[in-house]
C-alpha cells in the first residue's frame, strides 16, 4: 500500500508539475508522458524475467523501493527537464516495477494453495492499491497547496521508503517456483483445502498456456484496460460540456466508483474460490460494455452516478481477478506473468491519449462508445482463447 500511495500522490499532478514548476513546453510534456510509461514497460519486462530466473524477489522489492525513494527525493529539488526525463526513464521506471513484483511475490508465496484462494488473496492485495488511490490524490492536493510540489515529492519519497522498510523487516524470500523442467502432473487440479490449511507439498503446476493464447489474452486485456484511462480523461469535459454539470460532479462520480470498487473487488476475490476466474473476467468485460454504453447515452449527471455499480464491477473483475487470470497462464513465471498484465494498463494509457484526441475532435461523448467498443473487442479476444486456456 505504501508504494501504491506514492504513485497516487505524484501521478495526478505530474502534468501540472511539468508545466508550472519545470516550465516544460507542450511538446516536452508529451515526450515525457510517452517516454516514461514506455520505459517502464521495457524495464519491468526485463526485471520480470530476471525475477523468475533467480531467487531475488525480496531483493528486488527492496531495490525498487529504494530507487523510488531516491527518484522522488531528487525530483523534489531538480527542475531541469532533461535531467528529470533521464530520471523518469531509468530510476523511476525501475521503481515502477514495485507493483508487478509485489503481486508476483504474493503469488509465489501462495504457491501452496489452490488458484481460487490465491485469486482471493491477490484481489485483497489489489484493494490496498485501490485504497491508496482513494486517499492519495486528495492528500497530494492539500500538500501541494500548503507546501508546493517539493513537499508532494518528498511525501512520495517517504512512501517508497516505507515500502522499502517493510520489505527489509517483514518479508522473506519466498520458496522457489518449480522450474520449467520440473515434471507436470496430468489430470485435474487438486481439490481446494479449507482456509488456513496447507498441503504437505505444493500442488502440481499446470503447463504454461500456448504462446498464441498468451499473446491474444494480453491483447485482450490491453483493450479492456484502455477505457480505464480514456473514460477517466474524458469525464470532466463530458460532464461540463455535454451534461451541463460542474467540476465537483466529476469528483462525486469518481468518489462513488472508488467507494464501490473496493468491496466489489473483495467480493470478486471471494467468488473466485467458487467460480472459474475466466467467467468472472468475461463477466467484467460485459459490465464494462454496459457501463460505457450507458455513459454514451447519458443526458444527465445522475445517469452516470447510477451506472457506477456497473463501472466498479467491471474494474473489480478486470483489474483484480485479471492479475490471477494471467498468472494462471504462466504458473512457473509469476514475475513475467504479472509484468505482462501490468504492462497492459500502461500501454492502454498510452493508447488512450490519441483516442481522446479523436473524441474531442468529433465530440467528447464519443469517447464512451469508443470505450464500449474496446471492451467488446477485448471480450471477443478472450473468447477466442477458450480452447487454449487452462487456468
DRENDO-1510 file (C-alpha; in Angstrom, 1 decimal, always signed):
<recs>
REC; n; res; u; v; w
REC; 1; UNK; +0.0; +0.0; +0.0 .
REC; 2; UNK; +2.9; +2.3; +0.7 .
REC; 3; UNK; +4.2; +2.0; -2.9 .
REC; 4; UNK; +0.7; +2.5; -4.2 .
REC; 5; UNK; +0.3; +5.7; -2.1 .
REC; 6; UNK; +3.5; +7.1; -3.7 .
REC; 7; UNK; +2.1; +6.7; -7.2 .
REC; 8; UNK; -1.3; +8.1; -6.1 .
REC; 9; UNK; +0.4; +11.2; -4.7 .
REC; 10; UNK; +2.6; +12.3; -7.6 .
REC; 11; UNK; +0.9; +10.9; -10.7 .
REC; 12; UNK; -2.3; +13.0; -10.8 .
REC; 13; UNK; -0.2; +16.2; -10.5 .
REC; 14; UNK; +2.6; +15.2; -13.0 .
REC; 15; UNK; +1.3; +17.3; -15.9 .
REC; 16; UNK; +0.8; +20.3; -13.7 .
REC; 17; UNK; +4.2; +19.9; -12.2 .
REC; 18; UNK; +5.9; +19.8; -15.6 .
REC; 19; UNK; +4.0; +22.8; -17.0 .
REC; 20; UNK; +4.3; +25.1; -14.0 .
REC; 21; UNK; +7.4; +24.1; -12.0 .
REC; 22; UNK; +9.6; +22.8; -14.8 .
REC; 23; UNK; +8.2; +25.2; -17.4 .
REC; 24; UNK; +8.2; +22.4; -20.0 .
REC; 25; UNK; +6.7; +23.1; -23.4 .
REC; 26; UNK; +3.7; +21.1; -24.6 .
REC; 27; UNK; +6.0; +19.1; -26.9 .
REC; 28; UNK; +8.3; +18.3; -23.9 .
REC; 29; UNK; +5.3; +17.3; -21.7 .
REC; 30; UNK; +4.1; +15.0; -24.4 .
REC; 31; UNK; +7.5; +13.5; -24.8 .
REC; 32; UNK; +7.7; +12.9; -21.0 .
REC; 33; UNK; +4.3; +11.4; -20.8 .
REC; 34; UNK; +5.0; +8.9; -23.6 .
REC; 35; UNK; +8.7; +8.1; -22.8 .
REC; 36; UNK; +8.1; +7.4; -19.1 .
REC; 37; UNK; +5.5; +4.7; -19.4 .
REC; 38; UNK; +7.2; +3.1; -22.4 .
REC; 39; UNK; +10.5; +2.9; -20.4 .
REC; 40; UNK; +8.5; +1.4; -17.5 .
REC; 41; UNK; +7.2; -1.3; -19.8 .
REC; 42; UNK; +10.7; -2.1; -21.1 .
REC; 43; UNK; +12.4; -2.1; -17.6 .
REC; 44; UNK; +9.6; -4.1; -15.9 .
REC; 45; UNK; +9.8; -6.7; -18.7 .
REC; 46; UNK; +13.5; -7.3; -18.1 .
REC; 47; UNK; +13.1; -7.3; -14.3 .
REC; 48; UNK; +10.1; -9.7; -14.6 .
REC; 49; UNK; +12.3; -12.2; -16.5 .
REC; 50; UNK; +15.2; -11.9; -14.0 .
REC; 51; UNK; +12.9; -12.3; -11.0 .
REC; 52; UNK; +11.7; -15.7; -12.3 .
REC; 53; UNK; +15.2; -16.9; -13.2 .
REC; 54; UNK; +16.9; -16.1; -9.9 .
REC; 55; UNK; +15.8; -16.1; -6.2 .
REC; 56; UNK; +15.8; -12.3; -5.9 .
REC; 57; UNK; +12.1; -11.4; -5.4 .
REC; 58; UNK; +12.6; -9.8; -2.0 .
REC; 59; UNK; +15.9; -8.1; -3.1 .
REC; 60; UNK; +14.0; -6.6; -6.0 .
REC; 61; UNK; +11.3; -5.2; -3.7 .
REC; 62; UNK; +13.9; -3.6; -1.5 .
REC; 63; UNK; +15.8; -2.2; -4.5 .
REC; 64; UNK; +12.8; -0.9; -6.3 .
REC; 65; UNK; +11.5; +0.8; -3.2 .
REC; 66; UNK; +14.9; +2.4; -2.6 .
REC; 67; UNK; +15.1; +3.5; -6.2 .
REC; 68; UNK; +11.6; +5.1; -5.9 .
REC; 69; UNK; +12.6; +7.0; -2.7 .
REC; 70; UNK; +15.8; +8.3; -4.4 .
REC; 71; UNK; +14.0; +9.2; -7.6 .
REC; 72; UNK; +11.2; +11.1; -5.8 .
REC; 73; UNK; +13.6; +12.9; -3.5 .
REC; 74; UNK; +15.7; +14.0; -6.5 .
REC; 75; UNK; +12.6; +15.2; -8.3 .
REC; 76; UNK; +11.6; +17.3; -5.2 .
REC; 77; UNK; +14.6; +19.5; -5.9 .
REC; 78; UNK; +15.6; +19.2; -9.6 .
REC; 79; UNK; +13.8; +21.5; -12.1 .
REC; 80; UNK; +15.8; +20.7; -15.3 .
REC; 81; UNK; +13.6; +19.0; -17.8 .
REC; 82; UNK; +16.2; +16.7; -19.4 .
REC; 83; UNK; +17.6; +15.5; -16.1 .
REC; 84; UNK; +14.0; +14.8; -14.9 .
REC; 85; UNK; +13.4; +12.9; -18.1 .
REC; 86; UNK; +16.5; +10.8; -17.5 .
REC; 87; UNK; +15.4; +10.0; -14.0 .
REC; 88; UNK; +11.9; +9.0; -15.3 .
REC; 89; UNK; +13.2; +6.5; -17.9 .
REC; 90; UNK; +15.8; +5.0; -15.6 .
REC; 91; UNK; +15.4; +5.2; -11.8 .
REC; 92; UNK; +11.6; +5.9; -11.7 .
REC; 93; UNK; +11.0; +3.3; -14.4 .
REC; 94; UNK; +12.8; +0.7; -12.3 .
REC; 95; UNK; +10.8; +1.9; -9.2 .
REC; 96; UNK; +7.5; +1.3; -11.1 .
REC; 97; UNK; +8.2; -2.4; -11.1 .
REC; 98; UNK; +7.3; -2.5; -7.4 .
REC; 99; UNK; +3.7; -3.0; -8.5 .
REC; 100; UNK; +4.1; -6.2; -10.6 .
REC; 101; UNK; +6.8; -7.6; -8.3 .
REC; 102; UNK; +4.7; -7.2; -5.2 .
REC; 103; UNK; +1.9; -9.3; -6.8 .
REC; 104; UNK; +4.5; -11.8; -8.2 .
REC; 105; UNK; +5.8; -12.1; -4.6 .
REC; 106; UNK; +2.3; -12.8; -3.3 .
REC; 107; UNK; +1.7; -15.4; -6.0 .
REC; 108; UNK; +4.9; -17.2; -5.3 .
REC; 109; UNK; +4.3; -17.1; -1.6 .
REC; 110; UNK; +0.9; -18.6; -2.1 .
REC; 111; UNK; +2.1; -21.4; -4.4 .
REC; 112; UNK; +1.0; -24.0; -1.8 .
REC; 113; UNK; -2.7; -23.1; -2.1 .
REC; 114; UNK; -5.2; -23.6; -4.9 .
REC; 115; UNK; -5.6; -20.9; -7.6 .
REC; 116; UNK; -9.1; -19.9; -6.3 .
REC; 117; UNK; -7.8; -18.9; -2.8 .
REC; 118; UNK; -4.7; -17.4; -4.4 .
REC; 119; UNK; -7.0; -15.2; -6.5 .
REC; 120; UNK; -8.8; -14.1; -3.4 .
REC; 121; UNK; -5.5; -13.1; -1.7 .
REC; 122; UNK; -4.4; -11.2; -4.9 .
REC; 123; UNK; -7.7; -9.4; -5.1 .
REC; 124; UNK; -7.4; -8.4; -1.4 .
REC; 125; UNK; -3.9; -7.1; -2.1 .
REC; 126; UNK; -5.2; -5.2; -5.1 .
REC; 127; UNK; -7.8; -3.4; -2.9 .
REC; 128; UNK; -4.9; -1.9; -0.9 .
REC; 129; UNK; -3.7; -0.2; -4.1 .
REC; 130; UNK; -7.2; +1.0; -4.8 .
REC; 131; UNK; -7.5; +2.3; -1.3 .
REC; 132; UNK; -4.2; +4.2; -1.8 .
REC; 133; UNK; -5.7; +5.9; -4.9 .
REC; 134; UNK; -8.8; +6.9; -2.9 .
REC; 135; UNK; -6.8; +8.8; -0.4 .
REC; 136; UNK; -3.6; +9.7; -2.3 .
REC; 137; UNK; -4.9; +12.4; -4.8 .
REC; 138; UNK; -6.8; +14.5; -2.1 .
REC; 139; UNK; -3.7; +14.3; +0.2 .
REC; 140; UNK; -1.5; +15.4; -2.6 .
REC; 141; UNK; -3.8; +18.3; -3.4 .
REC; 142; UNK; -3.7; +19.5; +0.2 .
REC; 143; UNK; +0.1; +19.1; +0.5 .
REC; 144; UNK; +0.7; +20.9; -2.8 .
REC; 145; UNK; -1.5; +23.8; -1.7 .
REC; 146; UNK; +0.4; +24.1; +1.6 .
REC; 147; UNK; +4.0; +23.3; +0.7 .
REC; 148; UNK; +4.2; +23.2; -3.1 .
REC; 149; UNK; +5.5; +20.4; -5.3 .
REC; 150; UNK; +8.6; +19.9; -3.3 .
REC; 151; UNK; +6.6; +18.5; -0.4 .
REC; 152; UNK; +4.5; +16.4; -2.7 .
REC; 153; UNK; +7.5; +14.6; -4.0 .
REC; 154; UNK; +9.1; +14.3; -0.5 .
REC; 155; UNK; +5.9; +12.6; +0.6 .
REC; 156; UNK; +6.1; +10.2; -2.3 .
REC; 157; UNK; +9.7; +9.5; -1.4 .
REC; 158; UNK; +8.7; +8.8; +2.2 .
REC; 159; UNK; +6.0; +6.4; +1.0 .
REC; 160; UNK; +8.6; +4.5; -1.1 .
REC; 161; UNK; +11.0; +4.5; +1.8 .
REC; 162; UNK; +8.2; +2.9; +4.0 .
REC; 163; UNK; +7.7; +0.2; +1.4 .
REC; 164; UNK; +11.5; -0.5; +1.4 .
REC; 165; UNK; +11.5; -0.8; +5.2 .
REC; 166; UNK; +8.5; -3.2; +5.1 .
REC; 167; UNK; +10.3; -5.4; +2.6 .
REC; 168; UNK; +13.5; -5.4; +4.7 .
REC; 169; UNK; +11.9; -6.0; +8.1 .
REC; 170; UNK; +9.0; -8.4; +7.4 .
REC; 171; UNK; +9.4; -10.1; +4.0 .
REC; 172; UNK; +11.4; -13.3; +3.5 .
REC; 173; UNK; +12.5; -14.7; +0.1 .
REC; 174; UNK; +9.5; -16.9; -0.9 .
REC; 175; UNK; +10.1; -20.6; -1.8 .
REC; 176; UNK; +11.3; -21.1; -5.4 .
REC; 177; UNK; +8.7; -21.9; -8.1 .
REC; 178; UNK; +9.5; -25.3; -9.8 .
REC; 179; UNK; +11.5; -24.8; -13.0 .
REC; 180; UNK; +10.1; -25.4; -16.4 .
REC; 181; UNK; +11.9; -28.7; -16.5 .
REC; 182; UNK; +10.1; -30.0; -13.4 .
REC; 183; UNK; +7.5; -32.7; -14.2 .
REC; 184; UNK; +3.9; -31.7; -14.5 .
REC; 185; UNK; +1.3; -34.0; -13.2 .
REC; 186; UNK; -1.6; -34.9; -15.5 .
REC; 187; UNK; -5.2; -34.9; -14.5 .
REC; 188; UNK; -7.5; -32.4; -12.8 .
REC; 189; UNK; -6.3; -29.7; -10.5 .
REC; 190; UNK; -6.1; -30.6; -6.8 .
REC; 191; UNK; -9.1; -30.0; -4.6 .
REC; 192; UNK; -9.4; -26.8; -2.6 .
REC; 193; UNK; -8.4; -27.1; +1.1 .
REC; 194; UNK; -10.1; -25.2; +4.0 .
REC; 195; UNK; -8.8; -21.8; +4.8 .
REC; 196; UNK; -5.6; -21.9; +6.7 .
REC; 197; UNK; -4.8; -25.5; +5.9 .
REC; 198; UNK; -1.8; -26.1; +3.6 .
REC; 199; UNK; -1.0; -29.3; +1.8 .
REC; 200; UNK; +2.2; -31.2; +2.8 .
REC; 201; UNK; +3.7; -30.3; -0.6 .
REC; 202; UNK; +2.8; -27.7; -3.2 .
REC; 203; UNK; +0.2; -28.8; -5.7 .
REC; 204; UNK; +1.5; -29.8; -9.1 .
REC; 205; UNK; +1.7; -26.9; -11.6 .
REC; 206; UNK; +0.0; -26.8; -14.9 .
REC; 207; UNK; +1.9; -26.3; -18.1 .
REC; 208; UNK; +2.2; -22.8; -19.5 .
REC; 209; UNK; -0.5; -21.7; -21.8 .
REC; 210; UNK; +0.3; -21.9; -25.6 .
REC; 211; UNK; +2.2; -18.8; -26.8 .
REC; 212; UNK; -0.7; -17.7; -29.1 .
REC; 213; UNK; -3.2; -17.9; -26.3 .
REC; 214; UNK; -1.0; -15.8; -24.0 .
REC; 215; UNK; -0.4; -13.2; -26.8 .
REC; 216; UNK; -4.1; -12.9; -27.6 .
REC; 217; UNK; -5.0; -12.7; -23.9 .
REC; 218; UNK; -2.6; -9.8; -23.4 .
REC; 219; UNK; -4.0; -8.0; -26.4 .
REC; 220; UNK; -7.5; -8.6; -24.9 .
REC; 221; UNK; -6.5; -7.1; -21.5 .
REC; 222; UNK; -4.9; -4.2; -23.2 .
REC; 223; UNK; -8.1; -3.4; -25.0 .
REC; 224; UNK; -10.1; -3.9; -21.7 .
REC; 225; UNK; -7.7; -1.6; -19.8 .
REC; 226; UNK; -7.6; +1.3; -22.3 .
REC; 227; UNK; -11.1; +2.5; -21.3 .
REC; 228; UNK; -9.9; +3.0; -17.7 .
REC; 229; UNK; -7.7; +5.9; -18.8 .
REC; 230; UNK; -9.8; +7.1; -21.8 .
REC; 231; UNK; -13.0; +7.3; -19.8 .
REC; 232; UNK; -11.3; +9.0; -16.9 .
REC; 233; UNK; -9.7; +11.6; -19.1 .
REC; 234; UNK; -12.9; +12.3; -20.9 .
REC; 235; UNK; -15.1; +12.6; -17.8 .
REC; 236; UNK; -14.6; +16.2; -16.8 .
REC; 237; UNK; -15.1; +17.5; -20.3 .
REC; 238; UNK; -18.1; +15.3; -20.8 .
REC; 239; UNK; -19.8; +16.3; -17.6 .
REC; 240; UNK; -19.3; +20.0; -18.1 .
REC; 241; UNK; -19.8; +20.3; -21.9 .
REC; 242; UNK; -22.4; +17.6; -22.6 .
REC; 243; UNK; -24.2; +17.0; -19.3 .
REC; 244; UNK; -24.0; +20.7; -18.2 .
REC; 245; UNK; -22.7; +19.7; -14.8 .
REC; 246; UNK; -19.9; +21.3; -12.7 .
REC; 247; UNK; -16.4; +20.1; -11.9 .
REC; 248; UNK; -17.4; +18.7; -8.5 .
REC; 249; UNK; -19.8; +16.3; -10.3 .
REC; 250; UNK; -16.8; +14.6; -11.8 .
REC; 251; UNK; -15.2; +14.2; -8.3 .
REC; 252; UNK; -18.5; +12.8; -7.0 .
REC; 253; UNK; -18.7; +10.2; -9.8 .
REC; 254; UNK; -15.1; +9.1; -9.3 .
REC; 255; UNK; -15.5; +9.0; -5.5 .
REC; 256; UNK; -18.6; +6.9; -5.7 .
REC; 257; UNK; -16.9; +4.5; -8.1 .
REC; 258; UNK; -13.9; +4.2; -5.8 .
REC; 259; UNK; -16.2; +3.6; -2.8 .
REC; 260; UNK; -18.0; +0.7; -4.7 .
REC; 261; UNK; -14.8; -0.7; -6.3 .
REC; 262; UNK; -13.1; -1.8; -3.1 .
REC; 263; UNK; -16.0; -4.0; -1.6 .
REC; 264; UNK; -16.7; -5.4; -5.1 .
REC; 265; UNK; -13.0; -6.3; -5.6 .
REC; 266; UNK; -13.1; -8.2; -2.3 .
REC; 267; UNK; -16.4; -9.8; -3.3 .
REC; 268; UNK; -14.9; -10.9; -6.7 .
REC; 269; UNK; -12.0; -12.4; -4.8 .
REC; 270; UNK; -14.4; -14.4; -2.7 .
REC; 271; UNK; -16.3; -15.5; -5.8 .
REC; 272; UNK; -13.0; -16.8; -7.3 .
REC; 273; UNK; -13.0; -19.5; -4.6 .
REC; 274; UNK; -16.2; -20.9; -6.1 .
REC; 275; UNK; -16.4; -19.8; -9.7 .
REC; 276; UNK; -13.9; -20.0; -12.6 .
REC; 277; UNK; -11.6; -17.0; -13.0 .
REC; 278; UNK; -12.4; -16.9; -16.7 .
REC; 279; UNK; -16.1; -16.5; -16.2 .
REC; 280; UNK; -15.6; -13.6; -13.7 .
REC; 281; UNK; -13.2; -11.8; -16.1 .
REC; 282; UNK; -15.6; -12.3; -19.1 .
REC; 283; UNK; -18.5; -11.0; -16.9 .
REC; 284; UNK; -16.4; -8.0; -16.0 .
REC; 285; UNK; -15.9; -7.2; -19.7 .
REC; 286; UNK; -19.7; -7.4; -20.3 .
REC; 287; UNK; -20.2; -4.9; -17.4 .
REC; 288; UNK; -17.7; -2.6; -19.0 .
REC; 289; UNK; -19.6; -2.7; -22.3 .
REC; 290; UNK; -22.9; -2.0; -20.5 .
REC; 291; UNK; -21.5; +0.9; -18.4 .
REC; 292; UNK; -19.8; +2.7; -21.3 .
REC; 293; UNK; -22.8; +2.2; -23.5 .
REC; 294; UNK; -25.0; +3.8; -20.8 .
REC; 295; UNK; -22.5; +6.6; -20.4 .
REC; 296; UNK; -22.6; +7.3; -24.2 .
REC; 297; UNK; -26.4; +7.6; -24.0 .
REC; 298; UNK; -26.5; +9.7; -20.8 .
REC; 299; UNK; -28.2; +13.0; -20.8 .
REC; 300; UNK; -27.9; +13.9; -17.1 .
REC; 301; UNK; -25.2; +13.5; -14.4 .
REC; 302; UNK; -27.4; +11.2; -12.3 .
REC; 303; UNK; -27.3; +8.6; -15.1 .
REC; 304; UNK; -23.6; +8.3; -14.7 .
REC; 305; UNK; -23.9; +8.1; -11.0 .
REC; 306; UNK; -26.4; +5.3; -11.4 .
REC; 307; UNK; -24.0; +3.4; -13.6 .
REC; 308; UNK; -21.1; +3.4; -11.2 .
REC; 309; UNK; -22.1; +0.0; -9.9 .
REC; 310; UNK; -21.5; -1.4; -13.4 .
REC; 311; UNK; -18.3; +0.5; -13.7 .
REC; 312; UNK; -17.0; -0.7; -10.3 .
REC; 313; UNK; -17.9; -4.3; -11.1 .
REC; 314; UNK; -16.0; -4.0; -14.4 .
REC; 315; UNK; -12.9; -2.5; -12.7 .
REC; 316; UNK; -13.0; -5.1; -9.9 .
REC; 317; UNK; -13.1; -8.0; -12.3 .
REC; 318; UNK; -10.6; -6.8; -14.9 .
REC; 319; UNK; -8.0; -5.3; -12.5 .
REC; 320; UNK; -8.5; -7.6; -9.6 .
REC; 321; UNK; -9.2; -11.1; -11.0 .
REC; 322; UNK; -7.3; -10.3; -14.2 .
REC; 323; UNK; -4.0; -10.5; -12.4 .
REC; 324; UNK; -4.6; -14.0; -11.2 .
REC; 325; UNK; -6.1; -14.9; -14.6 .
REC; 326; UNK; -2.8; -14.2; -16.4 .
REC; 327; UNK; -0.7; -15.7; -13.5 .
REC; 328; UNK; -2.5; -18.9; -14.0 .
REC; 329; UNK; -1.4; -19.0; -17.6 .
REC; 330; UNK; +2.3; -18.9; -16.6 .
REC; 331; UNK; +2.3; -20.8; -13.3 .
REC; 332; UNK; +6.1; -21.1; -13.1 .
REC; 333; UNK; +6.8; -17.5; -14.1 .
REC; 334; UNK; +4.8; -15.2; -11.7 .
REC; 335; UNK; +7.2; -12.3; -12.4 .
REC; 336; UNK; +6.8; -12.4; -16.1 .
REC; 337; UNK; +3.0; -13.0; -15.9 .
REC; 338; UNK; +2.3; -10.1; -13.5 .
REC; 339; UNK; +4.6; -7.8; -15.6 .
REC; 340; UNK; +2.7; -8.7; -18.8 .
REC; 341; UNK; -0.6; -7.9; -17.1 .
REC; 342; UNK; +0.6; -4.6; -15.6 .
REC; 343; UNK; +2.0; -3.6; -18.9 .
REC; 344; UNK; -1.5; -3.9; -20.5 .
REC; 345; UNK; -2.6; -0.9; -18.3 .
REC; 346; UNK; +0.5; +1.1; -19.2 .
REC; 347; UNK; +0.1; +0.5; -22.9 .
REC; 348; UNK; -3.6; +1.2; -22.7 .
REC; 349; UNK; -2.9; +4.5; -21.0 .
REC; 350; UNK; -0.6; +5.4; -23.9 .
REC; 351; UNK; -3.3; +4.4; -26.5 .
REC; 352; UNK; -5.9; +6.4; -24.7 .
REC; 353; UNK; -4.2; +9.8; -25.5 .
REC; 354; UNK; -4.7; +9.8; -29.3 .
REC; 355; UNK; -8.2; +8.2; -28.9 .
REC; 356; UNK; -9.1; +11.1; -26.6 .
REC; 357; UNK; -7.8; +13.5; -29.2 .
REC; 358; UNK; -10.1; +11.9; -31.8 .
REC; 359; UNK; -13.1; +12.0; -29.4 .
REC; 360; UNK; -12.6; +15.7; -28.6 .
REC; 361; UNK; -12.4; +16.5; -32.3 .
REC; 362; UNK; -15.8; +14.8; -33.1 .
REC; 363; UNK; -17.4; +15.3; -29.7 .
REC; 364; UNK; -16.2; +14.1; -26.4 .
REC; 365; UNK; -19.3; +12.0; -25.9 .
REC; 366; UNK; -17.9; +9.6; -28.5 .
REC; 367; UNK; -15.1; +8.6; -26.0 .
REC; 368; UNK; -17.7; +6.4; -24.3 .
REC; 369; UNK; -18.9; +4.4; -27.4 .
REC; 370; UNK; -15.2; +4.0; -28.1 .
REC; 371; UNK; -14.7; +2.5; -24.6 .
REC; 372; UNK; -17.7; +0.2; -25.1 .
REC; 373; UNK; -16.2; -0.9; -28.4 .
REC; 374; UNK; -12.8; -1.5; -26.8 .
REC; 375; UNK; -14.5; -3.7; -24.1 .
REC; 376; UNK; -16.4; -5.6; -26.8 .
REC; 377; UNK; -13.2; -6.3; -28.8 .
REC; 378; UNK; -11.3; -7.3; -25.6 .
REC; 379; UNK; -14.2; -9.7; -24.8 .
REC; 380; UNK; -14.0; -11.3; -28.2 .
REC; 381; UNK; -10.2; -11.8; -28.0 .
REC; 382; UNK; -10.7; -13.6; -24.6 .
REC; 383; UNK; -13.4; -15.7; -26.0 .
REC; 384; UNK; -11.1; -16.8; -28.9 .
REC; 385; UNK; -8.7; -18.3; -26.4 .
REC; 386; UNK; -11.3; -20.6; -24.9 .
REC; 387; UNK; -9.8; -23.8; -26.2 .
REC; 388; UNK; -6.2; -22.9; -25.3 .
REC; 389; UNK; -6.9; -21.5; -21.8 .
REC; 390; UNK; -6.1; -24.0; -19.0 .
REC; 391; UNK; -6.4; -21.7; -15.9 .
</recs>
